[in-house]
Amino acid sequence: MRSFKGFVIKEFYHIFRDKRTLLILFAMPVLQMLLFGYVITNEIKNARIAVWDRSKDVITQKITDKLRGSGYFNVVLEIDNEEEIEQVFKKGEVKEVVVFESNFAEKIGREGVAKINIIADASDANTANLVVSYTSAVINDFTVKELRAVDPPMKINTETRLLYNPEMKGVFMFVPGTMAMILILISALLTSVAIVREKETGTMEVLLVSPLKPSQIIIGKVTPYVALSVINALSVILLSRFVFGLPVQGSYTLLITECVLFIIMSLSLGILISTTTNSQQVAMMLSMVALLLPTIMLSGFIFPIENMPFWLQVVCRINPSTYFIIIEKNIMLKGTGFLSVWKETLVILGYTLLFIGLSVKKFNVRLS
């Protein structure tokens, strides 16, 4: 019994001395609870909307103030004409535009009814559905409290128009995110495992003492996988178009170019991961943990970024997949060109150069 007790104590010592085990035991559950608790929600918070008030009377101002003060919406723009509606949606500035008809208060007083148009960006079907529902609820609450109490009772009719996905198909939301997840996971896994395999078989030393420069080794490793991953991206685009019916409203050339850039970035990230590990299993684990969960939960793939607390929104803005999903939706669903996605493209290009630079630096350290 004393020997068994000593053995158990020894195991405790081993666990407490292993920082990685302690991290998995105590830090991982806390992190997962925070992520799932904050990210997984069906509520709307601070959704960016615009208002086109064609009447500018007392009642429309009260409704606008009620939307602004509800805590669900952030009225970031007031537009003046119909052309601006599609512009603000294509720029991704708002999720919804609320349009008050002309002579709003006058029509309510004279006819007992007026109309509000709710126009939503349905490229993200779940968010559009929630935003429209919350807007209708706020307007209905105003109607009950302010208009139905008078004699005769008055009402406000709401009409909803959904842009880019009028049938509210969930596949329009999931395909771009799934494409980003597939490309970054497969590309990073391929390169990270390829480099680590060289280490495990002992051929890495041969490469390090060869006349090749570190940058040449990295580019040589990445090049075959770029070609293979591009074929993979093309197959995903064709499947989304002809199997799931997801249209490509914009340029196929621009879409494929953006996919190639994202693939190169993902491959460079895989190279960077491989330079920090010496085992294929560890490389695969790092790739899965560091890429899968952030791509699914912290990229706007499924859950709206605006609903998250500020510190998680910062994490989302660091995540490269966030920018690629924005690019995909703009090109595929909204039909925009390069001028609408150049900022996101520069971010992905910056990550590519950063990962390649860090990888080359680590190779230089090994050579020295």
Summary of the structure (lengths in Angstrom):
residues: 368
radius of gyration: 26.4
end to end distance: 53.7
largest distance: 92.8
contacts: 1182
relative contact order: 0.10
helix: 68%
strand: 10%
